[in-house]
Amino acid sequence: YSKRNRLLAGARGLGSDEPRPQNRGKWRSAGFGNPCRWFAIRSGNLTAVQAALHLHNPTPCTWGDGISKLTEHLFISPPIQGWILLIGQGLPDPAEDVDKCFHLALKLSREFGQVQFFSSDRPVNHHAWVRMEDGHVRRAYAWVGRTVWNQGALTPAETELDLRCFAYGEEMDALD
């Protein structure tokens, strides 16, 4: 996370060159790239999220334009059913500094209540997910070749999917 990152805000929502929700069958999947890091922030106020991040001079853009420039910019989505997505490689990487992830999630959660963070770097099998409410960690897990964050009880989804979340210091060989 850096204040120097330039911001692309999808303030206009879907642009005229993009499919409308009623044409869902024509939508094509577009990933966020790799590595992929994003926040989901419970808010309908795009300006407040932008201000909380100390980002200025947003450039309105379409979803397609915003997603295509994630390696250079951050993208803030328009509100989607009460949530705003913040996407981009300028967000903290748990493999580099898990404390930066914690502090940014904590700041956003204290301001907006519910915040979720997701990170994935598929080639090296690094992944993280965090759910905070009102400044409290409800669940967090980050694997970067070792566990760097494991806080809170397993969620029903983690249990249902039979995910293996390693304890601090536990080796992958422990599965054999």
PEFEN-V858196 format. One record per backbone hydrogen bond with DSSP energy under -1.0 kcal/mol. CO is the residue of the C=O (numbers start at 1). NH is the residue of the N-H. Records with the same first field share a line. If there is no record, write none. Layout:
CO = NH / NH
This chain:
2 = 5
6 = 74
7 = 59
8 = 76
9 = 11 / 61
10 = 13
15 = 18
20 = 23
21 = 24
23 = 26
24 = 27
36 = 120
37 = 88
38 = 118
39 = 86
40 = 116
41 = 43 / 84
45 = 49
46 = 50
47 = 51
48 = 52
49 = 53
50 = 55
51 = 54
62 = 66
63 = 67
64 = 68
67 = 70
69 = 72 / 73
70 = 89
74 = 8
75 = 87
76 = 10
80 = 83
83 = 80
84 = 41
85 = 77
86 = 39
87 = 75
88 = 91
93 = 96 / 97
97 = 101
98 = 102
99 = 103
100 = 104
101 = 105
102 = 106
103 = 107
104 = 108
105 = 109
106 = 110
107 = 111
108 = 112
109 = 113
112 = 114
114 = 42
115 = 132
116 = 40
117 = 130
118 = 38
119 = 128
120 = 36
121 = 124 / 126
122 = 125
126 = 121
127 = 143
128 = 119
129 = 141
130 = 117
131 = 138 / 139
132 = 115
133 = 136
136 = 133
139 = 131
140 = 151
141 = 129
142 = 148 / 149
143 = 127
146 = 144
149 = 142
151 = 140
155 = 159
156 = 160
157 = 161
158 = 163
159 = 162
167 = 170
171 = 174
172 = 175
173 = 176
